[in-house]
Each structure stands twice: as structure tokens, then as C-alpha cells.
Amino acid sequence: MRCVLPLLPAILGVSLIMAGAQTGHNYPTPPEPMDPQSRQTQPPQISKRRVDTAQIQKEADELARMAQTIPADVASVRKGMLPKDVIEKLKQIEKLSKRLRTELNP
């Protein structure tokens, strides 16, 4: 009896570990299949927003026109002269770009 008493905690610990191992596994759910045919069960999302293509084209043309002037302005900065409207042009380019990105991104 004296020989078994020091081993009792070890035996109890091993039996608890074994009991925990038999309870089963909780694996995470697998991701969706990559097979394109199985993904087509859902109808495609159609954007309900109408895009004003004429307005977008006008803004894109304005953006391109303004962007063409920036290299000359930067060349002036390299010569030590800062054109007074270059910062405003850059802000306007940024604003137009953001507006176009928002309109074209469904």
C-alpha cells in the first residue's frame, strides 16, 4: 500500500488525460469549395446604382488635364519657385480621383 500511494497522483493524472482524449475533436468548419460550379448556386449581385457615364468622362478629362500640369509645377519647385496654385491643384486632383473611384467601385 505504501508503494502505490506515491504513484496515485500520477495514475489519476494519466487517467484524466486519457478520458479527455476520448471526448472527440472540435475541428473548425472547412472553407467554401473553390470549385466554380459549386459557387454559382448564388445569384450574382447586380449593382442597383446607375453610373452617369457622361459625368464620369467629364471628371476624368478634367483630372487628366490637371495632372498634365503637375510636372511643370514640380520643375518650378526644383528651381526654387513654388507656383501659388500647385497645392490647390493637387487637392483638386485628389478630390476628383476619390470621386471617380467611389463612382466606379460597385
Backbone bond lengths (Angstrom), bond angles and torsions (degrees), N, CA, C in turn:
res aa  C-N    CA-C-N  psi(-1)  N-CA   C-N-CA  omega(-1)  CA-C   N-CA-C  phi
1 M - - - 1.428 - - 1.521 110.85 -
2 R 1.319 116.60 -35.02 1.466 119.45 178.71 1.525 111.40 -67.62
3 C 1.297 119.72 -30.80 1.468 122.88 -179.83 1.528 110.80 -72.84
4 V 1.298 117.95 -32.53 1.455 121.90 -176.46 1.523 110.86 -80.66
5 L 1.319 118.57 -30.80 1.453 122.21 -175.72 1.540 112.93 -59.67
6 P 1.339 121.53 -44.85 1.471 119.50 177.46 1.530 112.22 -67.55
7 L 1.299 118.64 -25.24 1.462 121.22 -178.67 1.530 112.35 -85.46
8 L 1.330 117.40 -11.83 1.461 121.19 -176.37 1.529 113.18 -57.36
9 P 1.351 120.59 -46.16 1.478 119.08 177.89 1.529 112.06 -61.77
10 A 1.325 117.61 -38.11 1.458 120.18 179.70 1.521 110.40 -66.51
11 I 1.300 118.57 -42.67 1.459 122.46 179.55 1.523 110.05 -64.77
12 L 1.331 116.40 -42.13 1.452 121.05 178.89 1.533 110.64 -63.60
13 G 1.328 117.03 -43.12 1.463 121.40 179.08 1.519 112.23 -62.76
14 V 1.326 116.81 -43.92 1.463 120.79 179.20 1.523 110.37 -64.23
15 S 1.326 117.40 -40.62 1.463 119.63 -179.61 1.527 111.35 -66.90
16 L 1.341 118.11 -35.40 1.465 120.85 176.94 1.525 111.25 -67.45
17 I 1.324 115.84 -40.16 1.467 120.07 178.48 1.521 109.93 -63.69
18 M 1.311 117.28 -43.14 1.461 121.44 -179.39 1.528 110.46 -65.74
19 A 1.307 117.83 -37.99 1.465 121.00 179.87 1.529 109.98 -67.17
20 G 1.338 117.40 -37.56 1.459 121.30 178.93 1.516 112.01 -69.09
21 A 1.316 117.36 -31.69 1.454 120.87 -179.32 1.509 111.97 -72.49
22 Q 1.322 118.77 -20.87 1.461 121.91 -176.98 1.526 113.45 -91.42
23 T 1.307 118.23 -1.44 1.465 119.79 -175.36 1.518 113.11 -76.71
24 G 1.293 120.51 -13.88 1.462 122.17 179.94 1.520 110.45 108.44
25 H 1.322 115.02 171.24 1.462 120.75 -176.03 1.523 109.92 -115.99
26 N 1.293 115.73 144.24 1.460 121.96 176.12 1.517 108.47 -111.16
27 Y 1.330 115.25 83.42 1.458 120.14 179.57 1.522 109.93 -79.93
28 P 1.333 117.80 151.14 1.467 119.61 177.35 1.532 110.05 -70.25
29 T 1.314 115.56 157.96 1.457 119.11 179.38 1.527 109.14 -71.52
30 P 1.318 118.08 142.36 1.463 120.72 -177.97 1.527 110.95 -72.17
31 P 1.328 117.39 157.46 1.466 120.33 178.43 1.525 110.65 -71.10
32 E 1.323 115.54 170.18 1.454 120.79 178.71 1.525 109.86 -63.76
33 P 1.333 118.20 149.90 1.458 120.23 179.91 1.520 110.98 -66.54
34 M 1.316 115.13 148.68 1.462 120.58 -179.19 1.532 111.64 -88.36
35 D 1.316 117.76 -1.98 1.450 122.22 179.31 1.526 109.12 -67.02
36 P 1.336 118.58 120.21 1.469 120.02 -176.75 1.523 113.31 -61.65
37 Q 1.327 118.60 -30.86 1.456 120.53 -178.94 1.527 111.69 -67.56
38 S 1.317 116.74 -36.25 1.457 118.94 -179.19 1.525 111.44 -75.30
39 R 1.315 117.88 -22.67 1.462 120.83 178.49 1.524 112.31 -81.58
40 Q 1.323 118.77 -14.55 1.452 120.99 -176.65 1.519 113.09 -81.89
41 T 1.305 117.46 8.74 1.462 120.20 179.01 1.520 111.21 -70.64
42 Q 1.329 117.62 -25.30 1.455 121.24 178.82 1.527 108.99 -91.60
43 P 1.329 118.19 139.96 1.466 119.20 178.63 1.524 110.07 -69.04
44 P 1.330 117.56 144.48 1.466 119.96 179.98 1.523 110.85 -66.23
45 Q 1.318 115.06 145.36 1.459 120.96 179.68 1.532 108.68 -77.85
46 I 1.302 116.76 127.57 1.458 121.96 178.91 1.522 107.60 -109.59
47 S 1.314 115.09 129.49 1.455 119.69 179.84 1.527 109.25 -70.95
48 K 1.322 115.80 130.73 1.459 120.36 -179.00 1.527 111.25 -91.72
49 R 1.312 116.62 -6.17 1.459 120.17 178.51 1.515 110.24 -79.65
50 R 1.296 117.01 137.77 1.453 121.06 174.62 1.510 108.23 -94.88
51 V 1.309 115.72 135.66 1.450 121.65 -179.30 1.518 107.99 -100.44
52 D 1.324 116.24 127.08 1.460 121.47 177.28 1.523 107.73 -82.20
53 T 1.322 115.36 95.59 1.468 119.37 -174.23 1.519 112.64 -66.55
54 A 1.325 117.81 -31.64 1.466 120.08 178.83 1.524 110.28 -65.93
55 Q 1.326 116.67 -42.68 1.463 120.64 179.04 1.521 110.77 -66.57
56 I 1.329 116.16 -40.68 1.463 119.90 179.07 1.522 110.43 -62.79
57 Q 1.340 116.73 -42.22 1.465 120.25 179.74 1.528 110.57 -64.08
58 K 1.333 116.56 -40.88 1.466 120.94 179.10 1.535 110.09 -61.82
59 E 1.343 116.42 -45.85 1.462 120.03 179.96 1.524 111.81 -67.03
60 A 1.322 117.13 -36.87 1.464 120.52 178.18 1.525 110.75 -65.61
61 D 1.330 117.09 -40.73 1.467 120.46 177.43 1.529 111.14 -63.92
62 E 1.320 115.72 -42.32 1.468 120.12 178.44 1.531 110.53 -63.97
63 L 1.321 116.20 -41.18 1.460 120.76 178.07 1.530 110.69 -61.59
64 A 1.314 117.08 -44.21 1.467 121.21 179.59 1.530 110.95 -64.47
65 R 1.341 116.75 -42.43 1.462 120.60 179.94 1.532 111.23 -61.92
66 M 1.342 115.50 -44.32 1.462 118.88 -179.65 1.526 111.56 -68.17
67 A 1.323 116.46 -38.78 1.463 120.10 -178.24 1.527 111.76 -66.04
68 Q 1.329 117.75 -28.78 1.462 120.77 179.60 1.525 112.36 -67.81
69 T 1.319 117.96 -22.46 1.469 120.42 -178.64 1.523 112.81 -85.02
70 I 1.325 117.68 -14.58 1.467 121.07 -175.04 1.538 112.90 -65.60
71 P 1.334 120.96 -43.25 1.473 118.60 179.54 1.531 113.50 -57.24
72 A 1.319 117.79 -38.64 1.467 120.11 177.54 1.524 110.62 -66.39
73 D 1.334 116.79 -38.74 1.465 120.05 178.29 1.525 111.12 -65.08
74 V 1.319 117.21 -39.76 1.460 120.61 178.95 1.528 110.34 -67.97
75 A 1.325 117.36 -35.26 1.468 120.20 176.42 1.529 110.05 -63.54
76 S 1.334 117.06 -37.26 1.467 120.62 176.71 1.518 110.99 -65.37
77 V 1.322 116.21 -38.57 1.467 120.34 178.41 1.523 109.75 -63.22
78 R 1.326 117.17 -39.38 1.471 120.07 178.80 1.520 111.36 -64.11
79 K 1.328 116.93 -26.74 1.463 121.10 177.76 1.525 112.25 -85.89
80 G 1.342 115.94 -2.11 1.456 119.53 177.30 1.512 114.27 99.10
81 M 1.329 118.22 5.89 1.463 121.04 179.84 1.528 108.78 -115.39
82 L 1.316 117.07 127.10 1.453 121.83 178.25 1.521 108.73 -103.29
83 P 1.331 117.59 110.91 1.467 119.11 177.16 1.526 109.86 -59.75
84 K 1.330 116.52 138.70 1.455 119.97 -172.72 1.523 113.19 -67.24
85 D 1.313 118.67 -24.26 1.460 119.91 -176.49 1.526 114.05 -101.97
86 V 1.319 119.25 4.34 1.464 120.66 -175.70 1.530 112.03 -65.87
87 I 1.312 117.99 -39.01 1.461 121.13 179.48 1.530 109.82 -66.35
88 E 1.329 117.28 -42.73 1.465 120.62 177.88 1.523 111.13 -64.58
89 K 1.338 117.12 -38.59 1.463 119.98 177.35 1.520 110.91 -62.82
90 L 1.327 116.67 -42.50 1.466 120.33 179.83 1.529 111.19 -64.61
91 K 1.323 116.93 -39.41 1.465 120.18 176.88 1.526 110.91 -64.52
92 Q 1.340 116.67 -41.43 1.455 121.10 179.43 1.530 111.00 -66.14
93 I 1.337 116.89 -39.20 1.467 121.21 176.67 1.525 109.55 -61.62
94 E 1.308 116.33 -43.99 1.459 120.60 179.49 1.538 111.09 -62.35
95 K 1.334 115.93 -42.90 1.457 120.63 -179.30 1.534 111.08 -65.46
96 L 1.345 116.80 -43.67 1.462 120.47 178.45 1.525 111.26 -64.16
97 S 1.310 115.91 -41.34 1.458 120.59 179.57 1.524 111.06 -61.97
98 K 1.312 115.80 -44.02 1.469 120.04 179.84 1.528 110.59 -64.53
99 R 1.321 116.88 -41.85 1.458 120.67 179.26 1.528 111.26 -63.15
100 L 1.323 116.92 -43.74 1.469 120.77 177.94 1.526 110.88 -63.63
101 R 1.303 116.35 -43.84 1.466 120.73 179.57 1.524 110.65 -60.55
102 T 1.322 117.13 -41.27 1.465 121.29 179.64 1.529 111.13 -66.62
103 E 1.322 117.03 -41.75 1.462 120.99 -179.11 1.528 112.20 -68.00
104 L 1.317 117.18 -37.18 1.461 120.24 -175.05 1.526 113.05 -87.48
105 N 1.311 118.05 -16.59 1.461 120.82 -179.34 1.517 109.04 -90.11
106 P 1.344 117.53 114.13 1.469 119.48 -176.48 1.512 113.19 -68.88
